[in-house]
Amino acid sequence: MSEHARTRYGLNLAAGIMILVGWGGMFVLVQNVLPTAGPRWIFFMLLYIGVAGTSLPFIRLLNTRFVNEYVQDMVILRESLWFALYITTIAWLQIPRVLNWTIAILLAMAIIVIEAFLRLREGYSEE
């Protein structure tokens, strides 16, 4: 078994655990707890974990489909964590009703630029 095949199983296992903990915990939380301040923070934490685990296979698919070179699993994990941070931040901004299209697009552009700089820096450090 090659090195790349072994890491795929680990990433799939991590995604599965994150999906179970995130969405399962959110189901239990929503069914059994009143939405006060403490459980609201737990909700955002579980949303972050659930979205990161759910987006992990899709982000890997996009990277293997559209990127010509091998992408490390840590990069795929980091990109799914960025996406989860974006979704969680958008959900958090919905509470005081300050989210609009401009803020959502600027936040997405900021995350994309940060990831592009990180990928560019990794490219230079490999040489």
Residue pairs with C-beta under 8 A, 6 or more apart in sequence:
4 70
7 73
8 73
10 73
11 56
11 60
11 73
11 76
11 77
12 57
14 53
14 56
14 77
15 53
15 54
15 56
15 57
16 53
17 53
18 49
18 50
18 52
18 53
18 54
18 56
19 50
19 53
19 54
20 53
21 46
21 49
21 50
21 53
22 46
22 47
22 48
22 49
22 50
22 51
22 52
22 53
22 54
23 46
23 50
23 54
25 42
25 46
25 49
25 50
26 43
26 46
26 47
26 50
29 39
29 42
29 43
29 46
30 43
33 39
33 42
35 43
44 88
44 91
44 92
47 84
47 87
47 88
47 91
48 84
48 85
48 88
49 84
51 83
51 84
51 87
51 88
52 80
52 81
52 83
52 84
53 80
55 80
55 83
55 84
56 76
56 77
56 80
59 76
59 79
59 80
59 83
60 76
63 71
63 75
63 76
63 79
64 71
75 119
75 122
78 115
78 118
79 115
82 111
82 114
82 115
85 111
86 107
86 108
86 111
89 107
90 99
90 104
90 107
93 99
93 103
